[in-house]
Amino acid sequence: MSDLPTSPRFLVVGCGAIGGVLAASLAESGQDVSIVTTNDGIHAAVKERGLKIVGDGAPRIVPANVHLNVPTDRSQKFDYVLLATQPPAVEAAAEAALPLLRDTGAMVCLQNGLCEQRVAKIVGEDRVVGAVVGWGATMPEPGMYEKTAPGGFTLGYAHDRPFGNEHDALVRALESVGPVETTDNLRGKRWSKLAINCAISTLGTIGGDRLGALMPHRHVRRLALEIMTEVVLVARKEKVRLEKVSGTIDLNWIALTEEEKHVAGSPALVAKHGLLLAVGFRFRRMKSSMLSAIERGRTPAVDFLNGEVVDHARRHGLKVPVNTLVRDTVWAIAKGKKQPSMQLLREVYEASGT
C-alpha cells in the first residue's frame, strides 16, 4: 500500500465521543474527512452547526461533512476508513463501508476489545490496522464533544507483522489528536488495554459514575484488581506478551499473586492500590462508553470486553468468576433489571467473595 497519496481521504464511521473528537481534530489539521453516523440526533446537530468541541482549549465549532448512514455514491473512495463505532456495530460498519475503500486503502479499528480479527474476515487481514486509543472523550449531548484525558494511539497489525512506513500519512494525521507509536506486538497491547477496560469501563457502567468518583473506594479498586488478574491469567494461556498501554499499567506486575489474594495488606498490595488511585485521578473525568451506550438505548460492548475473557477462559478450562459476574451485571443493567449505582457496585463486590 505504498502508493497511497500524501493527502489521504478519511471516512470516520461513528460519531460518538471518540469519533467526534477524532473527526474534529482531523478537520482542524486540514485533512479531507467525512463522517458517518446512524444516529438521527447526532446527524441533525452536526449538520446544523458542525462539531462542537469543549474542554480542550476555547469552545469552538468545527465544520463537518456528515452523512446519515454510509454514502451510497461508490465513486467517492477513501484511503482510510476509521471505524469508531461501538464494538457490537463494527462488523456491520465494515461491511457497509467496504465499497468506499480504495483498493490500496485500509480500515482502522479504534474499538476496545479484539475487533481486528472480526474486520479482517470482511476486508482481508492486510487491509486492517489496529489503533489502541490511549485517551478518553465524552459526548455530553448530541454533536458536543469533550476530550476527558490526554494520550495518543498505538498502531499495529492484528497478525503482529512489523509496522513499516506504509502508513506514514495515517500516522501524521492521527498526530493531530496525540502522539502515535507503532508496534509489532498489537496483541500484547490489545490484551493489556482489554484488561484495563474490563475493569474501568465495566465498573464505571455498574457504578454509574465517572472514574474519579469510583476509584477512591477500596472495594472498587479491589474489584478492578481481581478483574485484571483474571484477564492476565487468560492472556498468558493465549501466549500473549503483555505490554504497557500509554505508559500506565504494567499488567504483569499489577496482577494479584496468590498471597495477595488472601492477605489484608502488604507493601506490594498497597502499591497496586496506589497505582489505581493515580490512574483514577488521571482519567477522573472519563465516563464509561458502555454506560453511555446503555443510556442511548444501544447494546453495551460488554461481550467484547469481559465476555471475550470469559469465552477465551472457557477454551482453556479456566474459571474467571469476577469477569463473569460483572458481565452478567452489565447485561442486567442493559435489560432494565438493575440500576447503576455505588450500591450496586458494593453488592457486586460482596457477591464476588473477594
C-alpha distance (Angstrom), angle and dihedral (degrees) to the residues before:
residue distance angle dihedral
M1 . . .
S2 3.78 . .
D3 3.82 92.4 .
L4 3.82 94.3 71.8
P5 3.81 111.0 130.1
T6 3.77 119.1 -105.0
S7 3.81 90.5 -118.3
P8 3.80 104.2 46.8
R9 3.79 127.3 -168.4
F10 3.79 116.3 -119.4
L11 3.79 130.1 -154.1
V12 3.80 113.1 -166.5
V13 3.80 109.1 -159.6
G14 3.79 109.2 -161.0
C15 3.79 125.4 35.8
G16 3.78 101.9 -154.8
A17 3.79 122.5 117.3
I18 3.82 98.5 -58.9
G19 3.80 95.5 37.1
G20 3.78 93.4 47.6
V21 3.81 95.8 50.4
L22 3.81 90.8 43.2
A23 3.81 94.0 49.7
A24 3.81 92.2 47.0
S25 3.81 92.2 49.6
L26 3.79 92.1 49.1
A27 3.80 92.1 48.1
E28 3.81 92.9 47.7
S29 3.80 90.0 52.2
G30 3.81 91.0 55.5
Q31 3.81 99.3 -102.5
D32 3.81 122.6 148.7
V33 3.81 100.0 -113.6
S34 3.79 135.2 165.4
I35 3.80 126.1 -173.7
V36 3.79 133.1 -143.9
T37 3.79 125.3 -161.1
T38 3.79 130.9 168.1
N39 3.81 91.9 -159.5
D40 3.80 114.2 101.0
G41 3.80 93.8 -155.2
I42 3.79 94.9 50.5
H43 3.80 91.5 44.9
A44 3.81 92.4 51.1
A45 3.81 93.8 47.3
V46 3.81 95.4 47.1
K47 3.79 94.1 42.4
E48 3.81 91.3 51.0
R49 3.80 100.3 45.5
G50 3.82 109.7 0.3
L51 3.81 128.0 -119.3
K52 3.80 110.7 -30.1
I53 3.82 111.5 -147.2
V54 3.81 121.0 -164.7
G55 3.80 135.7 169.3
D56 3.81 95.9 30.6
G57 3.80 106.5 84.4
A58 3.78 119.6 -46.1
P59 3.82 116.1 -9.7
R60 3.79 108.5 -99.7
I61 3.77 145.8 166.0
V62 3.80 119.3 -121.0
P63 3.83 115.0 -160.4
A64 3.78 111.6 -125.4
N65 3.80 139.4 -169.1
V66 3.80 98.6 -135.6
H67 3.81 129.8 179.7
L68 3.78 130.7 -164.8
N69 3.81 99.6 -131.4
V70 3.81 125.5 -12.6
P71 3.83 112.4 -46.7
T72 3.77 115.2 -103.2
D73 3.81 94.1 -148.7
R74 3.79 99.4 101.5
S75 3.79 93.0 -175.9
Q76 3.80 87.7 78.0
K77 3.80 105.0 81.6
F78 3.79 128.1 -171.5
D79 3.78 130.2 -152.2
Y80 3.79 93.9 -149.1
V81 3.77 130.4 26.3
L82 3.80 107.1 -162.3
L83 3.80 107.6 -155.9
A84 3.81 106.0 -150.1
T85 3.79 98.8 158.4
Q86 3.78 124.9 119.0
P87 3.84 109.9 -85.6
P88 3.83 95.4 -105.1
A89 3.81 88.8 62.0
V90 3.80 99.3 42.4
E91 3.81 98.8 96.2
A92 3.80 94.1 48.5
A93 3.82 89.4 46.7
A94 3.81 91.9 51.2
E95 3.80 92.4 49.2
A96 3.80 92.4 48.6
A97 3.82 94.3 47.6
L98 3.81 97.8 42.2
P99 3.86 94.7 89.9
L100 3.83 88.4 57.3
L101 3.82 95.4 52.7
R102 3.80 117.9 100.7
D103 3.79 116.0 -120.4
T104 3.81 87.2 -114.2
G105 3.81 94.1 43.8
A106 3.79 134.7 98.2
M107 3.77 140.3 -143.6
V108 3.80 116.9 -127.4
C109 3.81 119.7 -149.3
L110 3.80 111.8 -147.2
Q111 3.81 96.1 169.4
N112 3.76 126.5 113.7
G113 3.77 114.1 -115.3
L114 3.81 127.8 41.1
C115 3.80 101.7 -52.6
E116 3.82 100.4 140.5
Q117 3.80 93.2 82.4
R118 3.80 91.1 51.7
V119 3.80 93.2 51.0
A120 3.82 92.1 43.2
K121 3.81 89.5 62.7
I122 3.81 87.8 59.9
V123 3.82 104.2 39.6
G124 3.81 104.3 18.0
E125 3.78 130.0 -92.8
D126 3.81 96.2 -96.6
R127 3.81 92.0 54.7
V128 3.82 96.4 57.6
V129 3.79 125.3 89.1
G130 3.78 120.9 -173.0
A131 3.80 117.0 -141.7
V132 3.80 116.1 -167.6
V133 3.81 105.7 -155.6
G134 3.80 113.7 -140.2
W135 3.81 98.3 -177.2
G136 3.77 135.8 68.2
A137 3.79 135.7 -130.4
T138 3.76 141.1 172.4
M139 3.80 137.2 -158.5
P140 3.84 107.0 -140.6
E141 3.80 91.0 -175.4
P142 3.81 134.8 -2.9
G143 3.79 109.5 -62.4
M144 3.83 95.0 6.1
Y145 3.81 117.8 109.0
E146 3.78 135.9 -171.2
K147 3.78 126.9 -175.5
T148 3.80 103.2 -138.7
A149 3.80 102.0 -176.3
P150 3.81 134.7 22.8
G151 3.77 125.1 -117.2
G152 3.76 144.1 102.1
F153 3.80 141.4 -129.1
T154 3.79 139.9 -73.3
L155 3.81 113.4 -150.1
G156 3.77 127.1 -160.9
Y157 3.79 146.9 132.0
A158 3.79 123.8 -89.4
H159 3.81 90.7 -127.5
D160 3.80 91.0 51.4
R161 3.79 98.7 -121.5
P162 3.82 116.3 153.5
F163 3.79 114.9 -75.6
G164 3.79 106.7 -131.6
N165 3.79 133.0 177.7
E166 3.81 95.1 -73.7
H167 3.80 90.2 106.7
D168 3.79 100.8 40.3
A169 3.80 89.9 127.8
L170 3.80 90.1 56.1
V171 3.79 91.6 48.6
R172 3.81 92.4 50.7
A173 3.79 91.6 48.5
L174 3.81 94.9 49.2
E175 3.79 90.5 50.3
S176 3.80 85.8 75.9
V177 3.83 84.9 76.5
G178 3.80 101.1 37.4
P179 3.79 144.9 -49.4
V180 3.80 117.1 -42.4
E181 3.79 126.4 -147.8
T182 3.79 128.6 178.8
T183 3.78 129.4 -142.2
D184 3.78 140.8 -169.5
N185 3.81 88.3 -152.9
L186 3.79 102.9 64.1
R187 3.81 91.3 150.0
G188 3.79 89.8 59.4
K189 3.79 91.9 50.0
R190 3.80 92.8 44.0
W191 3.80 95.0 50.5
S192 3.80 91.2 46.9
K193 3.81 90.6 51.3
L194 3.80 88.5 44.0
A195 3.80 90.1 57.2
I196 3.80 91.6 50.2
N197 3.80 93.9 46.6
C198 3.79 92.9 45.5
A199 3.79 85.7 60.8
I200 3.79 105.9 32.1
S201 3.81 102.2 35.2
T202 3.79 95.3 39.6
L203 3.79 96.2 45.5
G204 3.80 88.9 45.1
T205 3.80 88.2 55.5
I206 3.78 93.8 48.9
G207 3.81 93.5 43.6
G208 3.80 93.3 44.7
D209 3.79 94.2 -141.2
R210 3.78 144.1 91.8
L211 3.77 120.0 -80.7
G212 3.80 94.1 -106.9
A213 3.80 90.8 62.1
L214 3.81 94.3 47.2
M215 3.80 108.0 44.7
P216 3.83 97.8 62.1
H217 3.84 87.0 69.9
R218 3.78 112.5 89.5
H219 3.82 95.2 -147.2
V220 3.82 89.9 55.1
R221 3.80 91.4 52.1
R222 3.81 90.1 47.3
L223 3.79 91.2 52.8
A224 3.81 89.2 48.9
L225 3.81 91.0 52.2
E226 3.80 92.2 48.9
I227 3.81 92.0 48.7
M228 3.80 93.6 49.0
T229 3.80 92.1 45.1
E230 3.80 90.7 56.8
V231 3.82 91.2 48.4
V232 3.81 90.9 51.2
L233 3.82 91.4 51.6
V234 3.80 91.1 51.9
A235 3.82 92.2 45.4
R236 3.79 90.2 53.9
K237 3.80 89.7 53.2
E238 3.80 87.3 51.2
K239 3.83 87.9 53.4
V240 3.80 91.2 -120.9
R241 3.80 117.8 162.3
L242 3.79 101.1 -138.3
E243 3.80 119.7 -144.3
K244 3.78 135.4 -174.5
V245 3.78 117.2 -91.1
S246 3.81 115.8 -136.9
G247 3.78 88.9 -21.4
T248 3.80 91.8 -69.4
I249 3.80 116.7 113.4
D250 3.79 132.5 11.9
L251 3.79 98.3 -147.0
N252 3.79 94.3 -165.2
W253 3.80 88.9 57.6
I254 3.78 99.2 41.2
A255 3.81 94.8 50.6
L256 3.81 108.7 106.8
T257 3.77 118.3 -109.0
E258 3.80 119.1 -136.1
E259 3.81 89.1 -103.4
E260 3.81 92.8 50.8
K261 3.79 90.5 53.0
H262 3.79 90.1 62.6
V263 3.80 105.8 36.0
A264 3.79 128.1 82.5
G265 3.77 93.1 -135.6
S266 3.79 145.3 -16.1
P267 3.81 134.1 170.2
A268 3.81 90.8 -99.2
L269 3.81 93.0 47.3
V270 3.79 91.5 48.8
A271 3.81 89.0 51.0
K272 3.82 91.1 51.8
H273 3.79 91.4 51.1
G274 3.80 88.2 48.0
L275 3.79 91.7 53.7
L276 3.80 91.4 51.8
L277 3.79 89.4 50.3
A278 3.80 88.7 53.8
V279 3.80 91.9 48.2
G280 3.79 89.2 48.5
F281 3.78 90.4 53.4
R282 3.81 94.2 46.3
F283 3.81 92.5 50.5
R284 3.81 95.2 30.5
R285 3.81 94.6 133.5
M286 3.80 94.0 49.4
K287 3.80 116.1 119.7
S288 3.78 120.9 -162.8
S289 3.80 112.0 -100.6
M290 3.80 87.9 -147.6
L291 3.79 90.3 57.9
S292 3.80 89.5 50.1
A293 3.81 90.1 49.6
I294 3.80 92.0 52.1
E295 3.80 90.8 47.7
R296 3.82 88.7 54.6
G297 3.81 91.7 49.3
R298 3.80 94.1 -107.3
T299 3.79 131.8 134.3
P300 3.82 112.4 -88.8
A301 3.79 117.8 -125.2
V302 3.80 94.6 -129.5
D303 3.82 92.8 118.8
F304 3.82 87.4 58.9
L305 3.82 90.9 51.7
N306 3.80 119.1 29.0
G307 3.80 89.2 8.8
E308 3.81 90.5 59.9
V309 3.80 88.9 53.1
V310 3.81 92.1 49.5
D311 3.82 91.9 48.8
H312 3.81 95.0 47.1
A313 3.81 91.1 45.0
R314 3.79 90.8 53.9
R315 3.81 90.5 55.9
H316 3.80 89.4 57.3
G317 3.80 96.2 42.0
L318 3.80 91.6 -111.4
K319 3.79 126.0 143.2
V320 3.80 118.3 -137.4
P321 3.81 102.5 178.9
V322 3.80 98.3 167.9
N323 3.81 94.4 50.8
T324 3.81 88.4 46.5
L325 3.81 91.5 50.6
V326 3.80 96.0 48.8
R327 3.81 91.9 44.2
D328 3.79 90.3 54.7
T329 3.81 91.4 45.5
V330 3.80 92.3 54.3
W331 3.79 89.9 51.2
A332 3.81 89.5 50.0
I333 3.82 88.3 54.5
A334 3.80 92.0 47.3
K335 3.82 90.4 51.8
G336 3.80 92.1 49.4
K337 3.80 94.5 -112.6
K338 3.81 93.7 117.3
Q339 3.79 135.2 25.2
P340 3.82 121.4 -134.3
S341 3.79 112.4 -111.8
M342 3.79 143.6 132.3
Q343 3.80 87.1 -100.8
L344 3.80 90.1 58.0
L345 3.81 89.7 50.9
R346 3.80 88.8 52.6
E347 3.80 90.1 50.7
V348 3.81 90.8 50.6
Y349 3.79 90.5 50.0
E350 3.79 91.8 51.3
A351 3.81 91.9 46.1
S352 3.81 91.3 50.6
G353 3.80 92.1 63.8
T354 3.81 92.0 -139.9
